[in-house]
Amino acid sequence: MNGLQGIVHMFDQLTTIGLNIGLAAAAFFILLGGFEYMTAGGNPMAMERAKSALKNAAIGFAIILLARALAQLIQSSITGS
């Protein structure tokens, strides 16, 4: 394995680890927001707080997926494949 292949392999491993950690965190916050919404008991403030948490978790999920796509685009442009 030459130097460029090693760097690309390490980059791929790091982005995979980051993706897995980010997706686990996003799933946790989606579950937490859903739990808060279900236990709001009709309290409008609690429901809005839960909706905000769900929205923020969904935005974070989208950012994670876009970051992985961007990393793959950069990797393919560097390696030429």
SULSULZI-V996162 format. One record per residue. RES is the residue in three letters. SS is DSSP state (2 for helix, 1 for strand, 0 for the rest). D_FIRST is the distance of its C-alpha to the first C-alpha in whole Angstrom. Layout:
res = {RES	RES}
ss = {SS	SS}
d_first = {D_FIRST	D_FIRST}
This chain:
res = {MET	ASN	GLY	LEU	GLN	GLY	ILE	VAL	HIS	MET	PHE	ASP	GLN	LEU	THR	THR	ILE	GLY	LEU	ASN	ILE	GLY	LEU	ALA	ALA	ALA	ALA	PHE	PHE	ILE	LEU	LEU	GLY	GLY	PHE	GLU	TYR	MET	THR	ALA	GLY	GLY	ASN	PRO	MET	ALA	MET	GLU	ARG	ALA	LYS	SER	ALA	LEU	LYS	ASN	ALA	ALA	ILE	GLY	PHE	ALA	ILE	ILE	LEU	LEU	ALA	ARG	ALA	LEU	ALA	GLN	LEU	ILE	GLN	SER	SER	ILE	THR	GLY	SER}
ss = {0	0	2	2	2	2	2	2	2	2	2	2	2	2	2	2	2	2	2	2	2	2	2	2	2	2	2	2	2	2	2	2	2	2	2	2	2	2	0	0	0	0	0	2	2	2	2	2	2	2	2	2	2	2	2	2	2	2	2	2	2	2	2	2	2	2	2	2	2	2	2	2	2	2	2	2	2	2	2	0	0}
d_first = {0	4	7	8	6	6	10	11	10	12	14	15	15	18	20	20	22	24	25	26	28	29	30	32	34	35	36	38	40	41	42	44	46	47	48	50	51	53	54	56	59	60	60	59	57	55	54	53	51	49	49	47	45	44	44	41	39	39	38	35	34	34	32	29	29	29	27	24	25	25	21	20	22	20	17	17	19	16	14	17	17}
